């Protein structure tokens, strides 16, 4: 595993397993600062969730100083309804509210449009009102609550976006 993430400014494609220590650190900081985020218990669990279980692709966003502000993971393999999935969006707390999440989601949407996908979906905790509000502001629409998505009592709000 590489010890630190690429530090060039802007969006950089990565393989999570190559930067597992840093990505897990970011995930842990954010899950502690954000109520109702489902934290992963280890960097191995993070790798398993993102790259093995979901076969997701990921990129990071670095600011003008080359400091990481967050990352986004997505599943490019469409589901049976033809939707791609925004799997994980993490913005480090001190960078939230500065357009970092919007920049990463816009980049993701552009990538999916280039590949001719028509719709994206995501799930988030129905208790995570900040995330739901953010996604609604950028055009996602609440579809339904999925009961016990991650097990008993772990409901999720399904949201979709027309690309």
N, C-alpha and C positions, 0 to 999 in steps of 0.2 A: 504494500500500500504506500502511496505517496504521502508525504507528511503535511504538505500544505497545498491549498487550492491555487489554480492559476490566478495571477494578480493583475492581468491586463484589464483595462476598463471595459465595461459593457457586459454583454451576455456571452457566456462561454459554455459550450457543450461539455459535459463531464460523464464519466462512468462512476456511479456512486461507490462501487467496491474499491476504486483507486483512491478515493478521498473519504473513506468511511469515518475516520476519526474526526475530521473537521465537520462533516455533514451531521454526524451524530451529536457533536457538541452544539451545533446550531439548533438542531431539533430539540435537544434537551433544554437549552436556554429559552426557546420560544414556548415549549409546552409548560414550563414552570411559570412563565409570565402571562400565559393566555388560558383563562378558565375554559374547561370543557374540551380541551384538545387531548386526544388519545395519545399519550406518550408511548414510545417503544422502549422496551426494557434494556436493550443493548445495541451496540453497533451491528452485531451479527443479525439481530432481529430486523434492524433497519434495512440492511442489505437484502435479507430474505424477503421482506415486504415489498421493497421497491424493484429489485432486479430479478429475483427468482420467482416469487409468487405472482407478481404482476407484469414482469418483463417490461418495466417502464423505461423511458428515456428521461434524462434530466439535464438541466442547465442551471448555472448560477448567474447572479448579477453582481458585478463589482462596481463600486462608485468611482469617482474621478481619482481617488487616492489608491485605487486597487484593492480596497477593503470589501469583503463580501457583505452584501446587504440581505441576501436570501437565496432560495433556490425553488425551482418548480420541477415536478415530475409529472409525466403524462403517459397514458397508454394509447399508442397509435393504432393498435389492432381494434377495429370497430366491433362493437357488440352486435347482437342479432338484430338490433334496430338501426344499425349503421352509425352509431354515435361513438366518438372517441371520448376519452375521459381525462379530465384534469384531476390527477390523483392526489397531489400534495403541493401546496403553496405555503412556503415558510418565509416570512420576512422578520429579521431580527428586530426585537422591540424598539430599539433606538432609531431604526430606519423606517418604522411604520408611519404612515401619514405623509410620506414624502414622494409618493408616486412610484415606489419600487415594485409593489405588487401589481399595479396597473401596467407598468412597463413589461413585466414578465408575462402577464396574462395576454397582453396585446401581441407579444412576440409569439407565444404559443398559438393564439388564434391565427396569426399570419401564416405560421408553419402549416397549420391544418387546412387553411384555405388553399395554399399552394398545392396541397395533396388532394384537393377536391372533396374534402369532407364537408358535410352540410350542417352537422350539429355536434355540440360538445355537451358533456354532462359532468356533474360532480356531486359528491355527497359531503355533508358536514353535519356536525351536531346541531339539532334544532335549538339547543341552548346557547350556541355560539352566535349571538345576535350581531356581534361586530363583523364576523365573517359573512354572515347572511346579508347584512347591510352593504358591505363592500361588493359582494357579487351582484346584488340587485343594482347598485349604482353603475356597474359596468355592463349591465344588460342581461344578466342571468335571471331566469324566472323560476320561482318555486313551483314544483310539480306535485310532490306528495311526500308524506312522511313514510319511511320504510321502517317498520317495526323490527326490533331485534337484529338489525343489520350486522352488527359485530358481536352478537350474543344477547342474552337476556338483559333488557334495560338499556341496550346500546342502540337506540333509534337513530336514524339519519334522515336529514332533509335532502331530497333529490332536487337538483336545480339543473336547468338546461339553458343553452345559448345557441341561437341560430347563427351559423357562420356565414 
